Amino acid sequence: MTERIFDSDPYQTEVQAKVLSCRPSPDGFVVLLDRTVFFPKGGGQPEDRGSVGGAQVLDVREEQGEILHLLDRAVPEGEARLEIDFSRRFDHMQQHTGQHILSTVLEDLYGDDTLISRIEENAHIELARELSVEQLMEAQEQVNGWIRKARAVRCYYVTPEEAEKLPLRGHLAPHEQVRLVEIDGFDLNGCGGTHCKCTDEVQELTITGAEMVRGAFRVYYQCGERARRGKNDTQAALLRMQRAWNAVSARELQEKTEACRLQMPQLDDRVKELREALIDSETERMRLSGRTIGKWLLIDAVFPEGDTRFLKGLSERLTSEGNRVVLFAVPQKGQVSLIWGRSKGKTGPDLGQYLKETVSACSGRGGGSMILAQGMMPWGEKEQSKLEEVKQAIREQLAAE
């Protein structure tokens, strides 16, 4: 089994190791070492990066007790120097230690166990129930209080029998040896990740968001340098929003945002009313602009711009009665959207087939049924010529019926 140096000393960044094997894989070269400073992905913590014998480490994973290193090129068997990207490692240590403190505070304050934790780019934990903003802010305050107390953090192994006698937080996975992480006088928990040696190295923890995800309450957070950068980004976003709303304070911004939220249902209703009125007006205008061919009214229009959703609704309104065929085209940025429809009936053109023929000949995409079809294709002279050719075929079919 690979010796796991990071278990006992997460601050060791370089070491000499022996390359036991190196084999090609679809993504690079998989290397097995006798010892390693590279933490493998697992338990919600990402893998370390760095180099082995000068080759870049692309991934690290554990399989049956062996730690496998995916490299960008082959390295010879024998001695090799290992170096990790410590800025990445220390960021993971800060997020992981911060997560232990956050989970403990939430359990102590509200009795909520952490269901899962992840410390990737968007570090988060999940709880079984939703907490209020006020509860989250209280938890954040207490977490940062514990961080400032500079409590020692210690990692060590015990037997499962010894672990059963200890006041552990959370549940333990079955192992021959149990790795514990202890924050002096505060928390004791089973964990295999890398952690800071003292809580003050976490610097600070900021709760950055919360949402319900698949029935669980997810709480996002940032620690250390991530928290500093995140606070700057949040402050910049807040200032931009304040300027947009002409609000001189966060409280005034909140009041104006809440007032707008309360108005949204009425605004949505008004938009629906105006949309219906516009469709009524456009329906009549389009009907009057149509061309009678045999028993059909053909409405052929090119819109220089338009909301395709609105135009689809307009097409459905126009074709809801009589014998009507609608051929809408909306050119936009070198492409054209096609919205075609016709009234239901046993006769009439198969618009899905006509549209498919058009877009297929013009390197586009789309399709539909006999009475409703949509697509998109490039918009140039060749495509316009093909579109006119297909429209002429539709007009001839209408005239023949």
Backbone hydrogen bonds, N-H to C=O, Kabsch-Sander energy under -0.5 kcal/mol:
donor,donor_aa,acceptor,acceptor_aa,energy
2,T,65,G,-0.9
3,E,34,D,-2.2
5,I,3,E,-1.1
5,I,36,T,-2.0
6,F,36,T,-0.7
7,D,4,R,-1.1
8,S,4,R,-0.6
8,S,5,I,-0.8
9,D,5,I,-2.2
12,Q,9,D,-1.4
13,T,11,Y,-0.6
15,V,82,L,-1.7
17,A,80,A,-2.6
19,V,17,A,-0.5
19,V,78,G,-3.5
20,L,18,K,-0.7
20,L,32,L,-2.7
21,S,32,L,-1.3
23,R,30,V,-2.3
25,S,28,G,-2.9
28,G,25,S,-1.1
29,F,71,L,-2.1
30,V,23,R,-3.0
31,V,29,F,-0.5
31,V,69,H,-3.0
32,L,21,S,-1.9
33,L,67,I,-0.6
34,D,18,K,-1.7
36,T,3,E,-2.2
39,F,37,V,-0.5
41,K,60,V,-2.4
42,G,45,Q,-2.3
45,Q,42,G,-1.6
48,D,39,F,-2.1
51,S,83,E,-2.9
52,V,55,A,-2.5
53,G,81,R,-2.7
55,A,52,V,-2.0
57,V,50,G,-2.7
58,L,56,Q,-0.6
58,L,70,L,-3.5
59,D,70,L,-1.2
61,R,68,L,-2.3
63,E,66,E,-3.0
66,E,63,E,-2.0
68,L,61,R,-3.2
68,L,66,E,-0.6
69,H,31,V,-2.5
70,L,59,D,-3.0
70,L,68,L,-0.5
71,L,29,F,-3.3
71,L,69,H,-0.7
72,D,56,Q,-1.8
78,G,19,V,-1.7
80,A,17,A,-2.6
82,L,15,V,-3.0
83,E,51,S,-2.3
84,I,13,T,-2.1
85,D,49,R,-3.2
86,F,84,I,-1.2
89,R,85,D,-2.0
90,F,86,F,-3.5
91,D,87,S,-1.6
92,H,88,R,-2.0
93,M,89,R,-2.3
94,Q,90,F,-2.5
95,Q,91,D,-2.5
96,H,92,H,-2.6
97,T,93,M,-2.5
98,G,94,Q,-2.5
99,Q,95,Q,-2.0
100,H,96,H,-1.8
101,I,97,T,-1.9
102,L,98,G,-2.7
103,S,99,Q,-2.9
104,T,100,H,-2.1
105,V,101,I,-2.5
106,L,102,L,-2.5
107,E,103,S,-1.9
108,D,104,T,-2.7
109,L,105,V,-3.0
110,Y,106,L,-2.3
111,G,106,L,-0.5
111,G,107,E,-1.5
112,D,106,L,-1.3
113,D,111,G,-0.6
115,L,113,D,-0.6
115,L,126,E,-3.3
116,I,126,E,-0.7
118,R,124,H,-2.9
119,I,44,G,-2.9
123,A,120,E,-0.5
123,A,121,E,-0.8
124,H,118,R,-2.7
125,I,219,V,-2.0
126,E,116,I,-2.0
127,L,217,F,-2.6
136,L,132,S,-2.2
137,M,133,V,-2.4
138,E,134,E,-2.0
139,A,135,Q,-2.2
140,Q,136,L,-2.5
141,E,137,M,-2.1
142,Q,138,E,-2.0
143,V,139,A,-2.7
144,N,140,Q,-2.3
145,G,141,E,-1.4
146,W,142,Q,-2.1
147,I,143,V,-2.2
148,R,144,N,-2.0
149,K,145,G,-0.8
150,A,147,I,-1.4
151,R,146,W,-0.6
153,V,197,K,-2.5
154,R,182,E,-2.7
156,Y,180,L,-1.9
158,V,178,V,-2.3
163,A,159,T,-2.5
164,E,160,P,-1.7
165,K,161,E,-0.6
165,K,162,E,-0.9
166,L,163,A,-1.6
168,L,166,L,-2.1
169,R,188,L,-2.8
178,V,158,V,-3.4
179,R,177,Q,-0.5
180,L,156,Y,-3.5
180,L,178,V,-0.6
181,V,189,N,-3.2
182,E,154,R,-3.3
183,I,187,D,-2.7
184,D,152,A,-2.8
184,D,182,E,-0.7
186,F,183,I,-2.7
187,D,183,I,-2.0
189,N,181,V,-2.1
190,G,169,R,-0.6
191,C,179,R,-2.0
196,C,93,M,-0.7
199,T,151,R,-2.5
201,E,198,C,-1.6
202,V,199,T,-1.9
203,Q,200,D,-0.9
204,E,202,V,-2.3
206,T,222,Q,-2.7
208,T,206,T,-0.6
208,T,220,Y,-1.5
209,G,220,Y,-1.1
211,E,218,R,-2.0
213,V,216,A,-3.3
216,A,213,V,-1.9
217,F,127,L,-2.6
218,R,211,E,-3.2
218,R,216,A,-0.8
219,V,125,I,-2.9
220,Y,209,G,-2.8
220,Y,218,R,-0.5
221,Y,123,A,-2.1
222,Q,206,T,-2.0
224,G,202,V,-1.3
224,G,204,E,-1.5
226,R,223,C,-1.2
227,A,223,C,-0.8
228,R,224,G,-2.0
229,R,225,E,-2.6
230,G,226,R,-2.8
231,K,227,A,-2.7
232,N,228,R,-1.9
233,D,229,R,-2.3
234,T,230,G,-2.7
235,Q,231,K,-2.7
236,A,232,N,-2.4
237,A,233,D,-2.4
238,L,234,T,-2.7
239,L,235,Q,-2.4
240,R,236,A,-2.2
241,M,237,A,-2.3
242,Q,238,L,-2.6
243,R,239,L,-2.2
244,A,240,R,-2.2
245,W,241,M,-2.2
246,N,242,Q,-0.5
246,N,243,R,-0.6
247,A,242,Q,-3.1
253,L,249,S,-2.2
254,Q,250,A,-2.4
255,E,251,R,-2.3
256,K,252,E,-2.5
257,T,253,L,-2.5
258,E,254,Q,-2.5
259,A,255,E,-2.2
260,C,256,K,-2.1
261,R,257,T,-2.4
262,L,258,E,-2.2
263,Q,259,A,-1.2
264,M,260,C,-0.9
264,M,261,R,-0.7
267,L,263,Q,-2.4
268,D,264,M,-3.1
269,D,265,P,-2.2
270,R,266,Q,-2.4
271,V,267,L,-2.6
272,K,268,D,-2.2
273,E,269,D,-2.2
274,L,270,R,-2.6
275,R,271,V,-2.5
276,E,272,K,-2.5
277,A,273,E,-2.4
278,L,274,L,-2.5
279,I,275,R,-2.5
280,D,276,E,-2.5
281,S,277,A,-2.3
282,E,278,L,-3.1
283,T,279,I,-2.7
284,E,280,D,-1.8
285,R,281,S,-2.2
286,M,282,E,-3.0
287,R,283,T,-2.2
288,L,284,E,-2.2
289,S,285,R,-1.3
290,G,286,M,-0.6
290,G,287,R,-1.0
291,R,298,L,-3.0
293,I,296,W,-2.9
296,W,293,I,-2.3
297,L,323,N,-2.4
298,L,291,R,-3.3
298,L,296,W,-0.6
299,I,297,L,-0.5
299,I,325,V,-3.2
300,D,298,L,-0.6
301,A,299,I,-0.6
301,A,327,L,-2.1
303,F,301,A,-0.5
303,F,329,A,-2.9
308,T,306,G,-0.7
311,L,307,D,-2.7
312,K,308,T,-2.1
313,G,309,R,-1.9
314,L,310,F,-2.3
315,S,311,L,-2.4
316,E,312,K,-2.2
317,R,313,G,-2.1
318,L,314,L,-2.5
319,T,315,S,-2.0
320,S,317,R,-1.1
321,E,318,L,-0.6
324,R,322,G,-0.8
325,V,297,L,-2.4
326,V,341,G,-3.6
327,L,299,I,-2.9
328,F,339,I,-2.6
329,A,301,A,-1.7
330,V,337,S,-2.5
332,Q,335,Q,-3.7
335,Q,332,Q,-1.4
336,V,377,M,-2.7
337,S,330,V,-2.1
338,L,375,G,-2.9
339,I,328,F,-2.4
340,W,373,A,-2.8
341,G,326,V,-2.4
342,R,371,I,-2.0
343,S,324,R,-2.1
351,L,349,P,-1.3
351,L,370,M,-2.1
352,G,369,S,-0.9
354,Y,350,D,-2.2
355,L,351,L,-2.9
356,K,352,G,-2.2
357,E,353,Q,-2.1
358,T,354,Y,-1.8
359,V,355,L,-2.7
360,S,356,K,-2.1
361,A,357,E,-1.5
362,C,358,T,-0.7
362,C,359,V,-0.5
363,S,360,S,-0.9
364,G,359,V,-3.5
365,R,376,M,-2.7
367,G,374,Q,-2.3
369,S,372,L,-2.4
373,A,340,W,-2.6
374,Q,367,G,-2.3
375,G,338,L,-1.8
376,M,365,R,-2.8
377,M,336,V,-1.7
379,W,334,G,-2.2
384,Q,380,G,-2.7
385,S,381,E,-2.3
386,K,382,K,-2.2
387,L,383,E,-2.7
388,E,384,Q,-2.2
389,E,385,S,-1.9
390,V,386,K,-2.1
391,K,387,L,-2.4
392,Q,388,E,-2.2
393,A,389,E,-1.5
394,I,390,V,-2.0
395,R,391,K,-2.6
396,E,392,Q,-2.3
397,Q,393,A,-1.9
398,L,394,I,-2.3
399,A,395,R,-2.3
400,A,396,E,-1.5
401,E,397,Q,-1.0
401,E,398,L,-0.6
